[in-house]
Amino acid sequence: MNEFYKEEIDKILDIEKASKAKKEFDKLIESSNHNHYVIAEAIKFRFKNNFQQIQIKELLEELDGDDEYYDLTTYYNAVLESRKVDKEKAIDGLENILHKNSEYAEKARKLYPELLYDTEDYDTVMSFYEYLKENNDVNDAALFYVSKIYYFHHDIDKAKEFAEEAVNLNPNEIKYHTFLRALYQDTKDYKNALKEVRKLQSMNINPSLRNKLDILLPVLYNEINYTGKAFEAIKANIQNGINNTNQELLYFKLAAAYGDFKTVDELTETVKRLNNFCSQYFRTLVISYQSENLCDKAIDVFNSDDVDNSVFEVKVSKANTLIQMNRISEAKKIISDLLKKSNNPQYKRSYAFCLFLEGNYDDARNIMQKIPCIDNRLDYYLRYKLGILDINMFRNIPTYVKLLNNYDFESVYRDIRNRICSDDKPCRLNKDVNVKKFAYEMRDYVNSVNPTYSFDKDTYLIDYGYNIAHVNGTPTSFFLADAIPGGELITMKPVIPSKDGLKNYQRVR
């Protein structure tokens, strides 16, 4: 008889619309004279399609007293009870079938640890896991809730171990991947966190979680230094209308780091509004302006109400900008004020640089001899020009120091090739560019014209004439080329200038 009803039920389950299928189930229940097999299948259907609890409860009551369906009714009654505020009754019901060998006893053994965890009965969760382990019957739910208990007790290594086992047993459970992703991110295991995000994005997740993961993706890329991918992910999110404050701030930071000054300029007002212009983003903006030789705009930043000019970092940045503008006496005054409050070697080095630019080499040399040498291009350059750079102090001589003492274009070319000639670089030359020929052209150019500006290096802002590079996926013909002051090319990178920055660019072609 059940085989006959099974064929009828299979036809009903093939109906796409759940409300129509329910009506057919109701008809079959009546025509079968309330056959218990049909009712049991109708209960499973109603649960699967989230029908109202009262519509499920009325069918469960019809199976009361039928031993054949005891496990089914016990399990589904417990599920209904678990959805209420008091879950203790659900737990008591499940305990009646936990130790049995049936489909619904197995389901009960998965729901049981979840309800225990929800009621904060952590000891019983652990005991139940041990029971399952002894009987070689450990399931993914038990592993997952044991993992959450270890997390609650700050044993992160154990939490990850059990969460990973839960995922291995049931790789299709969204909440397992979500929790494991959070564990990885909390422990700065960003590569594995990224894998979990990718896995979740391939699953049938709700729109809210998908948006959260889309926002998280560039953050993880940035943490593992896949900055080009981070930039691309942010741009894709913006195109899809997905955005938030943290993403805009990261976008601003990455744009500045990789020479997309156009985007920096476009985001400046947004960042000021979102972040109350904290020191990190103030510094990013000022360095971007300095890179494009937009010193007047940098001074406007210093003079704005958003910036606290009493902060040492702000004063140093302002002094550096004034030096770049060749307003040396103003820069010296700021640095002198700083030195009255602190003997920081950084301030002394900046003051020595001012003296050097004024031609006061003896006093500059005297200052530099009294402060430690650090891995800093300005420090090396000053010592070299003042005749006090001691090569013997270096175990491994920095590349810049080697170039100061014995310029080697081959090493410069190799550095340029390694930094901007790979598809995974955020700033890169196009594949069809002859890198060595291009580097020679740029070297010849910086040797034949005056730099756009000088500071601790000569900088040339160059339009090559046509697009031969990309910055974070955007084609560009523009480059920043740095040279030893009054000397040879040392590095370069493609950039996208801002509208104001375009006015400072010289042209090659």
N, C-alpha and C positions, 0 to 999 in steps of 0.2 A: 504493500500500500504506500509506504514511504517513497518508493521509487517513482510511483505515479505522481505524488505530490512534488517530488524533487524536480521533475520535468516542468511542472506548472510554475514552480518557484523560480527556476532558472529563466523562464520566459519573462516573469515579472521583474527579475533583477536586471534584465537587459533593457528595461524601460529607462530612458535617460532622466525623465522628470520624476523626482522623488515623490511629489504629491500624488501623481497619477499612479505610481507603483504602489503607494500605500493603499489607495482605493482598491487596487486589484488584490492586494494582500487581504484587505478586509472582506472582500467578496469570497476569497478562497477560504478564509477562516469560517465564514458562514456556511458555504457549500460543503466543507469538510466536516461539518458538525463540531467545530472547534477542536479539530485534531491537534494533539499536543506537539507533534513534529512541526506542523505548519505554524503554530503559535510561537514555538522556539525560534524558527527562522524569521518570523515577523519581528520578534524582539531584537534579534541581531541586526536586522535591517533598520529598525527605528533608532537603535543606538548609533549605528554607523552614520545615519543621516541627521542626527541631532534633533530628533523630534522631542516634543515636550515630555517632561518626566511623567506627567500624569498619564500620557498615552502609552508609556512603557510600563508603568506600574500596574495598570489595569490588566495587561497581558500576563505579567509575572504572577499576579494573584491567581490566574487561571491554572498555573502550573503547580501551585502549592500542593504538597502531599504526594507528588509524583517523584518517586525515588530516581527514576531515569534522568530527570532533569534537575536534580537537587543541586549539583555543582554549578549548573548554569544559572539557576535562580539565585543561589547564594552569592555568586560573583556579581551578577548585575544588580541585585539589591544593595550590595556593598558599594558598588559604583554610584548608585543613586544617593546612598547615605553620605558618601564621601564629598558630594557636592554641596552638602549642607554645612552649617557652621560647626556642628558637633560631629567630629569624625570618629569618635570612639566606638560608636555602634557599628560603623563600617569595618573597623579593625576587628572587633569581636566576631563579626560575621565571617570575615576572611579566615580567621583562625580555625573555623570549622572544616575547611577544605585544604588548608596549606599542605598537609602531609599526604594528600591523596595523589593518585596517578591518573590525571585526566587533563583534557585541554584547558578546562576552566580553573583547575587547581594550579596549572602552570601560569595562567594569567593572574591568578590571585597572588602567586609568589612574586610577581613583578609589581603589582599595585601595593602590596603590603609594606615594603620598605619606603615607598613614597609617602604613604599615610603616616607611618611612624615618624618620618623626618618632618612632615608638616606639623605634627603634634609635639615636635622637639624631644621625642623619646629616642635619643641618639644611642643610648646603651643597648636598647632592644634591636635597633638597626644593625649594630655591630655584632650582636649575638646571632641574629638571624643570618647575617652573612657567613659567620663561622659555621652555622648549621648547614647552609647550602654548600659550603666548601667541603665539609666532611662527607657530604653525600654526592659530591661531584655534580652539583646542580646549580652552580653559580650562574646568575643571569645578569644582563646588562644593567637593569634597574638597581639591583643591589650594589653593584660596583659603582654606579653613578652616585647614589646617595651616601655610600661610604666615602667617596671622594669629597663630597660636599661637607661631610663631617670633619674630615681631615683639614679641609680649607678653613672651616670654622675654628679649628684648634691651631691654625697657623702652621700646620705641617704641609707646606706647599709641595715638597717633593713627593710625598705620599699621595696628595690630592691629584697631582698630575699623573702619577703611576696608575691609579684606579680609574681616572677619567679616560686615559688612553685605552685601558682594557675595555671599558664600557663602549667606546667608539669602535674598537676592533670587533666586539661581539655584535654590535648593532650600528653599522655605519650610516644608517638612514634616519637616525633620530636627531632632529634639529637641535634640541636643547642640549644634547651631549656636546655637539660641536661648538655651540655658543659658549658653553661653560669652559670648555678646553681652550678656546680662543682667548677668553679672558684670563685664564691661568697663565698661558704663554705670554700674554702681553704684560701681565703683572710682574713676571719674572724676567722681563726684557728679552725673552726668546722670540724676537720679532719675526724671524724667518718661519718658524712653525706657526706663529699667530697668523701670518700671511697665508699659509697653506690652508688653515682652517677657514679664513675669510673666503678664499677661493672656492673651497668645498661648499660652504654655505650658499655662496652666490649661484652655484650650479643646482641648488635644491629648490623645492617649491616653498619658499618662505614668504611671510606676509610683507606687504609694502613698507611698513614701518621699519622692520629689521633690515630690509634690503637697502633703504635709504641710509640707515645707520652704518651699514657695512660699506656702502659707497663713499661715505664721508671718512670712514676709518682707513680705507685702502691707501690713499696718498700719505697718511700719517705713518703707516707701517713701511711703505716704500722709502720714505724719507729716513726712517730710523735705521734701515739697513743700507743707506747710501745709494739707493736706486732713485736718485733725485730726478732724473729724466722721466722715469715712469711716474713718479709722484706728480710732476708738473702736468704730464699728459692726463693722469687720472683726474686731477682738479679741473682741467679744461673740459674734460668729458662730463664731469658732474655739473659744471656751470651751464654747458650746452643743454643738459637734461633738466635744468631748473633745480638742481640739488645744491644747496649751499648753507653754510653756517659761519659763525664768527671765526672759529678756529681755523676753518679751511681758508678763509680770506687772509688771515694772518700768515698762514703757511705759504699761501700763494705769493704774498708780498715778499716774504723772506727768500723763497726759492728764486723768484724773478730777479731779485737783487744779486743773489749769489752767482747766478749764471748769466748776468749781463742783459736781461730783458728789461732795460730801463723804461721802455714804453709802458709795460705793464706796471712797473713800480710807480710811475707817474700817475697812471690811471687809478691806482688803488690808494694813493696817498691820503686823500681826504677820507676815504672809507676807514682806513686803518686808524687815523687820528680819532675818528668818531667812535670806533669800536673799542679801542684799546687805551683810550686816554693818553695816548702817545708815551708809553713806558720806554725806559732807556734802551731796551733791545731794538725796538722798531725805530726809535729816534736815530740810533747809531746806523741802522741799515739804510735809512733814508739819506742821512748825511754822507755816508760813504758812496752811495749811488750818485749823489750830486757832485761829490768830489771827483768821481771817476769820469764824469762827463764834463768836468771843469765848469760846472754851474755853481760857482762859489757864491754868487749873489743870492741864489735861491737857498743855499746852505745857511748863509748869514740871516736870511729871513726866518729860517727855522729857529735859529738861536734867539732871535729877537721876539719870537711869538710867545703868547701867554701859555702855550702848552708845555713849554720847556723850562725847567728849573735851572737857571744859569749859575746857581751856587754849587751844583754838583761837580765834583772834580772831573768826571768823565766828559761832561759837557764843555767845561773850560778847555780841556786838552783838545777836544775836537774843534772847538772854535779857533784855538791857536793854530792848529794844523791848517785849517781853511785859510786863515790870514796869511800864513807862510806861503801857501799855494798862490795867493793873490799878490805875493811880494810885498805885503804890508808887515814887514819884519818887526818894526818897532812896536806895533800894537800887539803882535804875538808875544814879543819879549815881555811886555808889561804883564800879560795874563800869566805867563809861565813864572815870572818873578813872584807874583802874588801866590802862586801855588807852592813855590819853594819856601816861602815864609811859613807855611803850615806843614810842609812835609819835605823830607830829603829823598823822596822817591827817585830812583835812578832814571825812571822814564821821563820825569820832568827835567832832570839835569841833561839828559840826552837831547831833548827838544831844545833846551836853551843853548847847548853847544852847537846844535844845527843852525840856530839863528845867528850865532856868532860867526860860524863858518861862512854862511851866506853873506854876511857883512864884510868878510875878509879878515876877521879877527882870529887868525889861525892859532896863535899862541894860547889865548884864553880858552878856545874851543878844545885844543889838545890837552890842556891842563885838566879840564873837566872830564874828558873822556878817559884819561889815564887813572882817574880816581873811582870810576864806576865799573862794575863787572861787564864783561863782554857777553852778549846774549845772542841767541839765534834770531837775528833781526836784520833785514836788509839795510836799513838806515844805519844801524850800529856798525855793520861791516864796512859800509861805504865811507862813513866818517873816519873810521880808524885807518882805512886804506889811504884816503886823501890826506890825512894828517900824519901819515908815515908811522903809525903805531899798531898796525895790524900784524900780529904775531902768528904766522902760519903754524909754528911748532906747537901751539896750544891745542890744535885740533887733532883728535884721534882719526876722525873721518872728516876731511875738509869739505865744507858745504859747496854745492855747485856754484853758487853766486860768488863765493870767495875765489874759486878756481878761475871763473870768468874774469874777475877783476885783475888777477895776476897774469893770466895767460888765456886770452879769449880764444875759444874753440867753437867755431860755428857748427861743427858736426854734432857736438853735444847739445847745442841749442836746437838744432834741427830734430834730433832724436827726441828731445823733450816735447817739442811741438807735435811731432808725429804721435807720440804716445798719449798725449793729453786730448787731442782734438781730431783724431783720425780713426775712431772706432764707432760702430753703429750704436753701441750702448751708452755712448757719452751724451749728456744733455746738450753740450755745445760741440759741434763737430763739423769738419769739412765734408763736402760731398765726396762720394766714392770715386768719381772720375777726375778729381783734382790731383795733379802731380805735386805732391806735398813738398818735395825738395825744391822744385822750381819756384813754387809759390813762396817758400821761406826765403829763398834768395831774392826774389822780387821785393819782399817786405824789408829785408835787410838793406838792400840798395836804397829803398825809399827813405828809411829812417836816417840813413847816412847823408841824404841829399837835401833835406829840408829841416827847418826848425821844428822842434816838438810843439804839439798843441799846448802842453804845459809841462813844467818841471817841478819836482818836489824832491823826494828821495830817489826818484827815477824820472827819466824823460818819458812822456806818454804821448802817443800819436793816435788820434781818432780818425780812422781811415775808411773811406768808401772805395771798395775795390772796383765798383762800376757795374757789376752784375752779381746775382746770387750764386755764391759758391759754398755756402755753409748753412747750417741750421742751428737755431737756438731753441731748445725745448720744442722741436717739431716745426718751428716757423722759419721759412727761408730768409736769409739775410745776405747782404753784400758788405756789411760793416764789421770793422775789427778794432779792438784796442791792442796796440802794440807797445810794449814797454822796452826801454833801453837803459843801459848804464848811463848816468848823466854825462852828456857830452860824448857818448861812446856808442857801443854796438847793441844790436837787438838781443834781448834776453828771453822774451816770451811774448805770446799774443793769444787772443781768443776772439771768436766771433761774438758780436753783440747786436742788440736791437735798440737803437737810440730812441730817446724821447723826442718829442717835437722840438723842444728848446735845445736839446743836445745836438740835433742835426746842424744847428748854426755853427757849432765848434769843429765840424769835421772837415778835414782836408781830403782831397780826392787823389786817387792814383790815376784813374783813367778819365 
